[in-house]
Amino acid sequence: MSKAKLMDFDKALEIYEPVLGFEVHVELNTKTKMFSSAPNEFGGDPNTHTTPVCLGLPGSLPVVNEQAVRYSISLGLALGCQIAPSSRFARKNYFYPDLAKNYQISQYDEPIAFEGSVEIELADGKLVTIPIERAHMEEDAGKLTHVGGSTGRIQGAEYSLVDYNRAGVPLVEIVTKPIFGAEKDAPELAKAYVSAIRDIVIGLGISDARMERGNLRCDANVSLRPRGQEKLGTRTETKNVNSLRSVERAVRYEIQRQAQILSEGGTITQETRHWHEDTGTTSAGRPKSDADDYRYFPEPDLLPVVPTPELIEELRAALPEQPVERRRRLKAEWGFTDLEFQDVVNSGLLNELVATVSAGASPQAARKWWTGEIARLANAADVDPGSLVTPAQVAEVQALVDEGTLTDRLARQVLEAVIAGEGSPRDIVEKQGLAVVSDDGALIAAIDEALSAQPDVLEKIREGKVQAAGAVIGAVMKAMAGKADAARVRELVLERATAQ
Amino acid sequence: MSDISEERVRHLAGLARIDLSDSEVTALTAELAQIVDVVAQVTNAVEADTPATSHPIPLTNVYREDVVTDDVLTQEQALSGAPETDGSRFVVSAILGEEQ
């Protein structure tokens, strides 16, 4: 695959107006699948989370999971959508072995929720309203692994292996209307939108929303039109965008790539494109073709979903606050400055902070860890910070600092060990003997030794020049291999110097 | 008359992955056209304000509780009908398309 030529981003925006659209798939965290009572759990040995329904065995019939319907309605309401008084399922027919039935049960002409909007906030505090076309229920597909072949991925694969554990997991697909006017904010808006959806589903408690596990997946549609032109340009749909950072990068890349092609007089092919995290590029997938004739028709095995007005009002009353309101409240509760708070929001770390604070850490300590050390390590590894450690682990490290077991420096060391998968913070402290030496006896012995080695310093301290103590403190910290609390050492140095 | 043409039959055969000979296409075009015409008589039997339905039984909201039941298959059971497996997964022939 040759690397595509890209136009400079600012130049691309001078000539073209980007129009965006998103399809976000949210896996619901129900206990069972959408249409069968098989467990909805991530991982597990292949093909151990199936029933005859998941495998499309003859004679098996799907039955709708009531909890999934409730979750879908809640999500629709949180997206400001109208809830359809009657909605039904449809079969989307295609030949691909990620589903055993040769069709996916989805919704087509009667989605459960439609016509909504989501307010999102950009880094500079600007509020943007994203129009929502619809949110519909469907089932996830199984996982294929392609084996053999020379070029990897799918082309030339000799055979494929299928695991149906994920087949039938409840999904809600949220589709936006075309988004105009994003201009230079387009990449950032893409990230902010997906982040807002993540906040909403976490707030509702209806999805684990872990992008690295595919709980939340985004397909980004991008098209360009020359300035002043009414007609929309041809769009591409970029799939496989599995982190907030990637969403932003993929949209920027597509704008630059398409601008280059158009400016050379070329045309954009309407196609699916795949995002490659490692190279930061997209490559052409399958062009739209005959195979996209999905021959949707109403699913004859299922009955219409007709939510009562009482159910809708019950779920509406239980909605958590809107993300924008929630942010305002948290900022006030935590007492953060504008800058501190924006830093957290822009890093997409708000939920991590909330969870860390509720696990016992102070807001400032939680902020310091997530936007500091963890963000730095995540950046170096090119992953989302939330995939490195859990909020509970961060809170535990901070608790060790607060109780005096660890200094900041030791705490960073422990955190790195946690990230490396060496165990829980307390286990690591114990196993590696990282705790601060809090035994005054050991400290005093080291201090006395350092003082007698530097009699001139001892003299100065006795004359009242306490800043001279630094040299002794340094020697003691070195002798303790950094595992001492410098403030306590200083206290003891002054005590010993004047006592002798 | 229906709008079943030979071209449409070939398209449908392609989507359904059925290999048809020219004479089969000709025969099926005539047969499908006849079937569609017969089914189309239903439209004459209903009033314009009859609501569309996708199910013969007037039921709605038939749900299942969100509880794992004991009809979950073991891996061995799940794979028991597969022509070929690698021990834990179904083996299928090479895929030249892309996932949906």
Interface residues (C-beta under 8 A of the other chain):
Chain A: T30 K31 T32 S37 A38 P39 D45 P46 N47 T48 H49 T50 T51 P52 L55 L57 V63 V64 N65 E66 Q67 A68 V69 S86 R88 K92 N93 Y94 F95 Y96 P97 D98 Q104 A141 L144 T145 H146 G148 G149 I154 Q155 G156 A157 E158 Y159 S160 L161 V162 D163 Y164 T272 G285 R286 D290 A291 D293 R295 P298 E299 P300 L302 L303 P304 V305 V306 P307
Chain B: H11 G14 L15 R17 S54 H55 I57 L59 T60 N61 V62 Y63 R64 E65 D66 V67 V68 T69 D71 V72 L73 T74 Q75 A78 L79 G81 D86 S88 R89 F90 V91 V92 S93 A94 I95 L96 G97 E98 E99 Q100
